[in-house]
Amino acid sequence: CAAQVSDGTCTGYLGPVGSGNYIKMVHNGIEYGDMQLIAEVYDVLKNIVKMSNMDMAKQFAKWNEGDLSSYLIEITAKILAKKDDVTGEGYVVDYVLDKTGSKGTGRWTVQEAAEQSVACPTLAAALDSRYISSKKEDRLKAAEVLKGPTDFPNVAKDQIIEDLEAALYAAKVCSYAQGLQLIKAASDAHDWGVDLSECARLWKGGCIIRAKLLDKIQAALGANSNLENLMVDPGFADELNSRQLSWRRISTLCIASGIPVPAICASLNYFDSYRRKTLPASLTQAQRDFFGGHTYERVDREGVFHTAWTDAHKDIGDITERTKGEDVQK
């Protein structure tokens, strides 16, 4: 039977045939992102903070009592504390080969994000990390010739742990925001009429990404069904703004230390790109016009324009013909 949470059974109608399977696919994409973010935090705790398995287990258990409370945080604590019953020495996680498998739903989510022109960089980073992990033999060879930094920043361990908690929470919000935007885009494209607040409610029990965070997500989407992005909800905006310094410190610490945190950085870049009034896309579009006559819009007047950038550029005629088939999101 379906899982039960405080506000009912975790089952319900989300839309016509196909919509439920689609939402489950995106759920799994978010799951990929969540797992990768936790793995990156584990990497920092182990290799920068130098915590033991039991200390890490206790830390994750502590985090599971607060804003980070979730099924994946809960099982991470249990995994890290599990002693190896094969050798009788050490912990199971240290014997697990560092190659992560996948069954396709994460790849489908990223492919569909591209199809819908929705940015899902955290989910894509998580998928790429699994692909890189699968190249174990290549990585062993690369480790002999590619070298990382030898001088490391000196940061207080308590500060790192505190920053990690804030960074993980902020990055998770961005991961959920991306997945929900993808569902909304597909729902709009196929006229499914999916209620994103109901998605959040159903995910609160009986699924891998169930988390305390979903209560806030459900409330935010319930209060504003037309919310453009989860990040701009007033409550989440305040939380992201207040945590960004910690988020940035962790990202820069890891870059300086040679510790890859692709999902944490992808979430931060997503946040920074989305919050900026202007982006360097103006140069990119100018380059497209230069080499391909793809035209551009101007900030000072309506219309579509093309520039003869050099004497070698010729008149391209009716510029409207150049923009047919363009995939530009309004």
Disulfide bonds with the S-S distance in Angstrom:
none
